C-alpha cells in the first residue's frame, strides 16, 4: 500500500504542474465550431442541405458551393451572413465542394486538404456542412519558415506520443506484452476528458485530474481482471497479444456505444499565439509544457526512486529481480496504474488539440508502436526518443509528400530502421531474439 | 421475430461469397500462422494487393480479366518478398508489428490523392468484374434449393468462390503432408532444431509467406468481384482481426478449420444480429437502438477472440498438441 501512496504523491507533483496552468486552460468550452444547421424555415418533409461559411466568426458572402448527388447537381451561393442552403430531391448522401476561386483574397480553408465534404440526409431531413475558413495557408511560405513550423508541429506530436508510448514501453518491459489495447486507453482519456470538461462542465484542471485517476483505475482494472489471471495461467505472450487485440475491439465499440460516433470538441476558444513563423495556441503550448514535465517526472521516477529502480530491474530480468526480493507482481500492478494514468493524460492532451472520438486511439496506435519499436522495445527513454522521431517524421514528411501519406511515412521509417538496426535506436541487442 | 427469415438469412450467410473470401484469407493465414508459426497481422494487405492488382490490371493496363488475375498474383509475390525479406529474420512479435504497419502503409498508398488516377483514391475502383459473368455457363433463371434462392449470376459466383475454397483446402492438405510441409511444422515447433538439420529456415518462411499470401490474394479477388468494387477502407486492420477470429475459431493448424471457422463465424454473426434486433424491436433491450446492435456485434467478435485464445487456442477442430503459441 505504501507503494500506491508513493505513486499518488508522484502523481500529485504532476497535478501541481497542471494547476499552475489553470488560467490558460480554463477557457469557456462553448460556442466553438457549432455544427448545428442555422435555423431554416423548413417545410416538413423537405430535405435541406445547408451551412454557414465563416471566417474569423463573420459570415462570408458570395462563396459558391457545388452540391452533387444522385441525379442532382446545383450550385449554392452564400448570403450576406455567410449562410447557404439548397433543397435536395431524395434522401441520399450528397457531396458538397467549395469553389476555391470564389474565396476572398488571402482567405483559405482552415483545413486545405478538405475541399469536399459529405452531407447525409438519409436519416435526418437537414444536413449541415461547414467549411471553416482561416488565413490562406496556400500562400507559399519561405522554405525555412515552413521547416520551423513543421518542426514545431513535430515536437508537439512527438511529445504527445511519448507520454502514451512510455506506457506501452513500461508494460512491455515488465510483462513482455505488446498491448494492442493501448490505443483504446488513449481514446478513453480523450473521451472521459470531454465527458468531465464539456458535459459535466467542470473546470479543465479538475476534469483533467478526474480523467487521469479514471484512466489509472482503468489500467489497474485491466491488470487485475484480465492480465494477472492470464499470467497465472501461464498463457503465452503471443496468445496474450491476440487477447489484447480482442480487448481493443471490445473497448473500442463499448466507447462507441456510450459516446456515439461523432467527434467531440474538447478545446475551448483558441487563444492564438504567434512565435516567429509559428501559429499556435496557448492550449498547445501548455500541453507541450505539461508533456515535458511529465516525461521528466517519469525519467526521475525511473532513475532516482527505489520503486523506479525496481521497475527497471523487473524489465531487465524479472526472475533475477524476484530472487533479489522485489515483489514483481506488485511492480507490474504499479506499472499498469502509471501507464494507465500517463496514457489517459496523453489522450486528454491529444483531445484538447486534435479533438476526441472513439477512433482517436486506434488511429495513433501504430504510431505508438512505431515509436516504441524505433526506440527499442522495453526501454522507457527509448520510447521517448522514438516518439520524437516519429513526431518529426510525420510532420516533416508533409513538406515533400501529400498530407494523407504522413502516417505512412512514419511506418515506412519504422520498417527501414528495423532493417538496419532491429534492436531500435536505444535497444539492447539480446532482446531481438 | 420471424424465425423463418432468420433461418434463411443464416443459411444465406453459410454460402455467401464474402464468407468464401474470408475463408480463403483464413486458409492463407493458416499456412502462415498455423503451420509455420508466423504472426502475420497484415493479411488485409495481401487480400488488398490481390484485389487492387486485378482491378488495376483490368482498368489501367486493359488486360483481360484472367490475365489481370495472373498479374495480381505476381503483385502478391512481389509484395510478400518486399515484406518478408526484411522482417522474417525478426522475432515473432516484431514481425507482428511490422506486418500490421506494412498493411496500413498499403492502405494509405491506395487511398492517397497522389495515385488516385490509378487507384481511384479513397473512392476506390469499380466496373472491372463484368467479364467474370460472361464466363457463366449456367442458363438464365432462378435456382431454388431449400432456403436458397439464387439467380444464375449469384449461383455462378458461389460455385466459383466455394470451388476455390475446396481446391485451396485440398492443396493445403497435400502441401502439409509433404516433406516440405513437415519442415514448415518443424519451424513452428523449433526453428533452431530445423536450422541444425541444415535447412534454410528463412527461405522456407519466405515460401510460406508467399503461398499463404496467394490464398489471401485470391480471397481478396473473390471479395471485390462479389462487392463489384474495391475500396481502400475494406482493408483496415479490423479485416485482419476478423480473419484471425475465423481461423482461431476453426483451429489454426487443422485443414478444415478455416472453412468451418468461417461458416460458423458468419452464421453466428447473422444470428446474433437478428436475435438482438428482435429483442430491441420488442423492447427487451431498452438501452440499445438498432444501429447499436451492429456495434454490439463487434464487441461480441472481440470477446469471442479473447475467450477463444484463452480457453481453446486450438479452436474447434485443432489438436492442442499441434498448436503451441511459441513465445
Interface residues (C-beta under 8 A of the other chain):
Chain A: X176 X178 X230 X233 X235 X236 X237 X238 X239 X241 X242 X243 X245 X246 X247 X248 X249 X250 X252 X253 X254 X256 X257 X362 X366 X369 X370 X373 X377 X401 X402 X404 X405 X407 X408 X411 X412 X414 X415 X418 X419 X422 X432 X433
Chain B: X39 X86 X87 X89 X90 X91 X92 X93 X94 X96 X97 X98 X100 X101 X102 X104 X105 X108 X109 X111 X112 X113 X114 X237 X238 X241 X244 X248 X288 X292 X295 X296 X298 X299 X301 X302 X303 X304 X305 X306 X307 X309 X310 X313 X324 X325 X326 X327
